[in-house]
Amino acid sequence: MWLLLCKVMKSDISLRRVQITGGSTYIVSLPKSWAQSLNLKAGDYVRLIPQPDNSLLLVPGSERGSSEEAVIAASPESSPEEVARELIACYLAGYDSIRIRLDGRVDEFKSYLKNVMRTKLIGLELVEESTNYMVVRSLIGYVDLPIADAIKRMNLITVSMCRDAIRALKTRDRSLMNDVIQRDDEVDRLYLFCVRQLKSAVENGILMKEVGLRSARECLGYRLIVKSIERVADHAVRIASQVPALKARSRLVDRIAKLSETVFSIYEASVQSLFDSDMRQANRVITRVHELERAEKELVKSIFESRTGIESAIALRLVIESLRRIAEYAADIAEIVINLAIKR
């Protein structure tokens, strides 16, 4: 099996001699099988894109555009959740047009999918609708919201969610708790949009430059970072969700709030180190995360020793665990910043 794989890989590599024509123009012939598979003819254009590793990316002039359409067939046995997952997968794959064929339970499917588009998918709008199908298209271009701007917006919402979650915990404000939970939908929308951009950038060197990225290696780093930010927002929701379990004001909540200020400042510093490409700050973030361990253990011990009711004690323990996880995600982001700062 391994020998067969090696033979296949070697057969895909062709060696071409560089020639000079006209005294100053360097030329290299294209593999015939590759040109025929793309239906390239004399006079057609190809794009040559220099890469960071000094290689050249060769892109045919006819790239996949908005004319290519994905088709989802929803059978009577399918659930709205299954079709929604396929819709999100097509969105992440970079399709600009998606046709959904419906067979039975049409109203239920349409209502559910419209809600998914409204709450989860940026730029995806319903452009055509009939009794048994829907056509949705992405109406926002990659350059309309560059990856750096999307991450900044995503981070600002996440930070506000974290701080408001603790404020809701201190004041036992259920209205603020619900507001934090609702804001998570906007973070999810930005997260999926970032993933869509990054997946498309990896496949298209021209698009990579347009969204403000330099290499596939950088795309991978940003992919991990946006996932960490999305998870921080999830933990902000988890913290806010503990409000109903707190029956009375406790000094422990004030101590947790003090710890949260340190955790959130560490998280903000990790994201700022990304935008500044600051390796020193990233290293300081990792050091500060390690120093939090003692404070966390002391708080957990205080919960067990207090006379707090079981329900409140469990809620406070979950809040501390979420703060620890937020700090760990900050360290993950800092490590990626260091990795990206090291130039190959």
C-alpha positions in Angstrom: 0.0 0.0 0.0 2.8 2.4 0.9 4.7 1.6 -2.3 1.6 2.3 -4.3 1.1 5.6 -2.6 4.7 6.6 -3.3 4.3 5.7 -6.9 1.1 7.8 -7.2 2.8 10.8 -5.5 5.8 10.6 -7.8 3.7 10.3 -10.9 2.1 13.7 -10.0 5.5 15.4 -10.0 6.9 16.5 -13.4 10.3 18.1 -14.0 10.5 21.0 -16.4 13.6 22.7 -17.8 13.6 26.5 -17.7 14.2 28.0 -21.1 14.8 31.5 -22.3 13.1 33.0 -25.3 13.6 36.4 -26.9 16.8 36.8 -24.9 15.2 37.8 -21.6 11.9 35.9 -21.0 12.0 32.7 -18.9 9.4 30.1 -19.9 8.4 26.7 -18.5 6.0 24.3 -20.3 2.8 23.2 -18.5 2.0 19.5 -18.0 -0.3 18.4 -20.9 -2.6 16.3 -18.7 -3.1 19.2 -16.3 -3.9 21.7 -19.0 -6.4 19.2 -20.7 -8.2 18.5 -17.4 -8.9 22.3 -17.1 -9.7 22.7 -20.8 -7.0 25.3 -21.2 -6.4 26.5 -24.7 -3.9 28.7 -26.5 -4.6 32.3 -25.5 -6.1 31.5 -22.1 -4.6 33.2 -19.0 -3.2 31.7 -15.9 -2.2 33.6 -12.7 1.2 33.2 -11.1 1.2 34.1 -7.4 4.6 34.2 -5.5 4.4 32.3 -2.2 6.3 33.1 1.1 8.4 29.9 0.6 9.6 31.2 -2.8 7.4 28.8 -4.8 4.8 29.9 -7.4 1.1 29.2 -7.2 -0.4 28.6 -10.6 -4.1 29.4 -10.8 -6.2 29.0 -14.0 -8.0 32.1 -15.2 -11.4 30.4 -14.8 -11.8 30.1 -11.0 -14.8 28.9 -9.1 -17.1 31.9 -8.7 -20.6 32.7 -7.6 -22.0 30.8 -10.6 -21.3 27.4 -8.9 -24.2 26.3 -6.8 -24.5 23.7 -4.1 -27.6 21.6 -3.9 -29.1 20.2 -0.8 -31.9 17.6 -1.1 -34.1 17.4 2.0 -36.1 14.2 2.0 -39.2 13.5 4.2 -37.0 11.5 6.5 -34.5 14.4 7.1 -34.9 16.6 10.1 -34.6 20.4 10.0 -31.4 20.1 12.1 -29.8 17.8 9.6 -30.5 20.1 6.7 -29.3 23.1 8.7 -26.0 21.3 9.3 -25.6 20.7 5.5 -26.4 24.4 4.9 -23.7 25.5 7.3 -21.2 23.0 5.8 -21.9 24.5 2.3 -21.5 28.0 3.7 -18.2 27.1 5.3 -17.1 25.4 2.0 -17.3 28.8 0.3 -20.4 28.4 -1.9 -22.0 31.7 -2.8 -25.2 30.1 -3.9 -27.0 27.2 -2.2 -30.3 25.6 -3.5 -32.3 23.6 -1.0 -34.9 21.2 -2.4 -37.7 20.4 0.0 -39.9 17.3 -0.1 -42.6 17.4 2.6 -42.9 19.5 5.8 -42.0 22.6 3.8 -43.2 25.2 6.2 -41.3 23.6 9.1 -38.1 23.4 7.1 -38.3 27.0 5.8 -39.0 28.5 9.2 -36.1 26.6 10.8 -33.6 27.4 8.0 -34.5 31.1 7.9 -33.9 31.3 11.6 -30.5 29.6 11.2 -29.5 32.1 8.5 -30.6 35.0 10.6 -28.9 33.9 13.8 -25.8 32.0 12.6 -24.7 33.0 9.0 -23.5 36.4 8.1 -24.3 37.6 4.6 -26.5 34.6 3.6 -29.9 35.8 2.3 -32.9 34.2 0.7 -33.1 35.3 -2.9 -35.6 32.9 -4.4 -38.4 30.8 -2.9 -41.0 28.4 -4.2 -43.3 25.8 -2.7 -40.6 23.1 -2.8 -37.3 24.9 -2.9 -35.2 27.8 -1.5 -32.2 29.5 -3.0 -29.9 31.4 -0.7 -26.8 33.5 -1.6 -23.9 35.1 0.1 -24.3 38.8 -0.5 -21.2 39.9 1.4 -17.7 39.7 -0.2 -14.6 38.5 1.5 -13.0 42.0 1.3 -16.1 43.7 2.7 -15.2 42.3 6.2 -11.5 41.3 6.3 -10.5 38.6 8.8 -8.7 41.0 11.1 -11.8 43.3 11.4 -14.1 40.3 12.0 -11.8 39.0 14.8 -11.7 42.4 16.4 -15.5 42.7 16.4 -15.8 39.1 17.6 -13.4 39.9 20.5 -15.1 43.1 21.5 -18.4 41.3 21.9 -16.8 38.5 23.8 -15.1 40.8 26.3 -18.3 42.7 26.9 -20.1 39.3 27.5 -17.5 38.2 30.0 -17.7 41.5 32.0 -21.5 41.6 31.9 -21.7 38.0 33.0 -19.8 38.7 36.2 -21.9 41.9 36.7 -25.1 39.8 36.3 -23.6 37.3 38.9 -22.9 40.1 41.4 -26.3 41.7 41.1 -28.3 38.6 40.3 -29.7 40.4 37.3 -31.6 37.9 35.1 -32.3 40.5 32.4 -28.5 41.1 31.9 -28.0 37.3 32.1 -30.4 36.8 29.1 -28.7 39.6 27.2 -25.3 37.9 27.6 -26.8 34.7 26.3 -28.3 36.4 23.3 -25.1 38.1 22.3 -23.5 34.7 21.9 -25.4 34.3 18.6 -23.5 37.3 17.1 -20.2 35.7 18.2 -21.2 32.4 16.5 -22.1 34.3 13.3 -18.7 36.0 13.2 -16.9 32.7 14.1 -18.6 30.8 11.2 -17.8 33.8 8.8 -14.2 33.7 9.8 -14.0 29.9 9.3 -15.5 30.4 5.8 -12.9 33.0 4.9 -10.0 31.0 6.2 -11.1 27.8 4.4 -11.5 29.7 1.1 -8.2 31.5 1.6 -6.3 28.2 2.0 -7.7 27.0 -1.3 -7.2 30.3 -3.2 -3.9 32.1 -3.0 -5.4 35.3 -4.5 -8.2 35.4 -1.9 -5.6 34.9 0.8 -4.0 38.2 0.0 -7.4 40.0 -0.3 -8.5 39.0 3.2 -5.1 40.2 4.6 -3.3 36.9 5.2 0.1 35.8 3.9 0.3 32.0 4.1 -1.6 28.8 4.7 0.4 28.6 8.0 -1.1 31.9 9.1 -4.6 30.7 8.1 -4.2 27.7 10.4 -3.1 29.8 13.3 -6.1 32.2 12.9 -8.4 29.2 12.6 -7.3 28.1 16.1 -7.5 31.6 17.5 -11.1 32.2 16.4 -12.1 28.9 17.9 -10.6 29.9 21.2 -12.4 33.3 21.2 -15.7 31.5 20.4 -15.1 29.1 23.3 -14.4 32.1 25.6 -17.8 33.5 24.7 -19.4 30.1 25.5 -17.9 30.3 28.9 -19.2 33.8 29.4 -22.7 32.3 28.7 -22.0 29.5 31.2 -21.0 32.0 33.9 -24.1 34.2 33.3 -26.3 31.0 33.4 -25.4 30.4 37.0 -27.4 33.6 38.2 -30.6 31.7 39.1 -28.7 29.3 41.3 -27.4 32.1 43.6 -30.0 32.7 46.3 -28.2 35.4 48.3 -25.3 37.8 48.0 -22.0 36.1 49.1 -18.5 37.4 49.8 -17.3 34.6 47.6 -18.9 36.3 44.6 -16.8 39.4 45.3 -13.7 37.3 45.5 -14.6 35.6 42.2 -15.3 39.0 40.6 -11.8 40.1 41.6 -10.3 37.0 40.1 -12.3 37.5 36.9 -10.7 41.0 36.4 -7.3 39.3 36.3 -8.5 36.6 34.0 -10.2 39.0 31.6 -7.1 41.3 31.5 -5.0 38.3 30.6 -7.4 37.3 27.8 -7.5 40.8 26.4 -3.7 41.0 26.5 -3.5 37.7 24.5 -5.7 39.0 21.7 -3.8 42.3 21.7 -0.5 40.5 21.3 -2.0 38.9 18.2 -2.8 42.3 16.6 0.5 43.7 17.7 2.5 40.6 16.8 4.1 41.0 20.2 5.9 37.9 21.2 7.0 39.3 24.6 3.5 40.1 25.6 2.4 36.7 24.5 5.1 35.2 26.8 3.9 37.3 29.7 0.3 36.1 29.2 1.4 32.5 29.5 3.4 33.3 32.7 0.4 35.1 34.2 -1.9 32.1 33.4 0.4 29.8 35.4 0.3 32.2 38.3 -3.5 31.9 38.6 -3.4 28.3 39.8 -2.9 29.2 43.5 -5.8 31.8 43.5 -8.1 29.3 41.9 -7.3 26.6 44.5 -7.8 29.0 47.4 -11.2 30.0 46.1 -12.3 26.4 45.6 -11.2 25.6 49.1 -13.2 28.6 50.5 -16.3 27.4 48.7 -16.1 23.9 50.4 -15.5 25.5 53.8 -18.3 28.0 53.5 -21.9 27.5 54.6 -23.2 28.2 51.1 -26.0 26.0 50.0 -25.2 23.1 47.7 -26.9 24.7 44.6 -25.0 27.9 45.1 -21.7 26.1 45.8 -22.0 24.1 42.6 -22.8 27.3 40.6 -19.8 29.1 42.1 -17.5 26.2 41.4 -18.7 26.2 37.7 -17.9 29.9 37.5 -14.4 29.4 38.7 -13.9 26.5 36.3 -15.1 28.7 33.4 -12.6 31.4 34.5 -9.8 28.9 34.5 -10.8 27.7 31.0 -10.9 31.3 29.7 -7.3 31.8 31.1 -6.3 28.6 29.3 -7.7 29.8 26.0 -5.8 33.0 26.5 -2.6 30.9 26.9 -3.5 29.0 23.7 -3.9 32.2 21.8 -0.5 33.5 23.1 1.2 30.3 22.1 -0.2 30.6 18.5 1.0 34.3 18.4 4.5 33.1 19.3 4.4 30.4 16.6 3.2 32.9 14.0 5.9 35.4 15.0 8.7 32.8 14.3 9.4 33.3 10.6 10.5 30.3 8.6 
